[in-house]
Amino acid sequence: MLEPYFGVKVSEQLQNLLLLYIVSAQPLITAENNKDQQATDAAAIALYKSSDDIADFLASINPYWNKSQWQLFI
């Protein structure tokens, strides 16, 4: 949906970042189900990193979008 506005490259980059976010959630769910606090903490950190990467990317493609505002939504 972003292709008409930002082009193929940006759209694919966002798609990859969103896929990584979804993939990063799976270990968190598994760790929670296994009641493994150490793995849960590590997976949560990875998920936060992924959301920060998305916020960085979104802020970089539009000068009117602020990273800190995106972090509130992601």
C-alpha positions as CSV (number, residue, x, y, z in Angstrom):
1,M,0.0,0.0,0.0
2,L,2.9,2.3,0.5
3,E,4.4,1.7,-2.9
4,P,2.6,4.5,-4.7
5,Y,3.8,7.0,-2.2
6,F,7.3,5.8,-1.3
7,G,8.3,3.4,-4.0
8,V,9.2,-0.3,-4.1
9,K,12.5,-0.1,-2.1
10,V,11.0,1.7,0.9
11,S,7.9,-0.6,0.8
12,E,10.0,-3.7,0.8
13,Q,12.2,-2.4,3.7
14,L,9.1,-1.8,5.8
15,Q,7.7,-5.2,4.9
16,N,11.0,-6.8,6.0
17,L,11.0,-4.8,9.3
18,L,7.4,-5.8,10.0
19,L,8.2,-9.4,9.3
20,L,11.2,-9.3,11.6
21,Y,8.9,-7.9,14.3
22,I,6.4,-10.7,13.9
23,V,9.2,-13.3,13.9
24,S,10.7,-11.7,17.1
25,A,7.4,-12.1,18.9
26,Q,7.4,-15.9,18.5
27,P,10.3,-16.5,21.0
28,L,8.6,-14.2,23.5
29,I,5.4,-16.3,23.4
30,T,7.3,-19.5,23.6
31,A,9.4,-18.3,26.6
32,E,6.2,-17.1,28.4
33,N,4.5,-20.4,27.8
34,N,7.6,-22.2,29.2
35,K,7.7,-19.8,32.2
36,D,11.4,-19.1,31.4
37,Q,12.0,-15.7,32.7
38,Q,15.5,-15.3,31.3
39,A,14.4,-16.2,27.8
40,T,11.3,-14.0,28.2
41,D,13.5,-11.0,29.1
42,A,15.9,-11.6,26.2
43,A,13.0,-12.0,23.8
44,A,11.3,-8.8,25.1
45,I,14.6,-6.9,24.5
46,A,14.8,-8.2,21.0
47,L,11.1,-7.2,20.4
48,Y,11.8,-3.7,21.7
49,K,14.8,-3.5,19.4
50,S,12.7,-4.5,16.5
51,S,10.1,-1.9,17.3
52,D,12.8,0.8,17.6
53,D,14.1,-0.2,14.2
54,I,10.7,0.3,12.7
55,A,10.3,3.7,14.4
56,D,13.7,4.7,13.1
57,F,12.8,3.7,9.6
58,L,9.4,5.4,9.6
59,A,11.0,8.6,10.9
60,S,13.6,8.4,8.2
61,I,11.2,8.2,5.3
62,N,9.1,11.3,6.2
63,P,10.4,14.5,7.8
64,Y,7.1,15.1,9.4
65,W,7.2,11.8,11.4
66,N,9.0,11.8,14.6
67,K,10.7,8.6,16.0
68,S,9.4,9.2,19.6
69,Q,5.9,9.6,18.3
70,W,6.2,6.2,16.5
71,Q,7.5,4.6,19.5
72,L,4.3,5.3,21.3
73,F,2.3,3.4,18.7
74,I,4.6,0.5,18.0
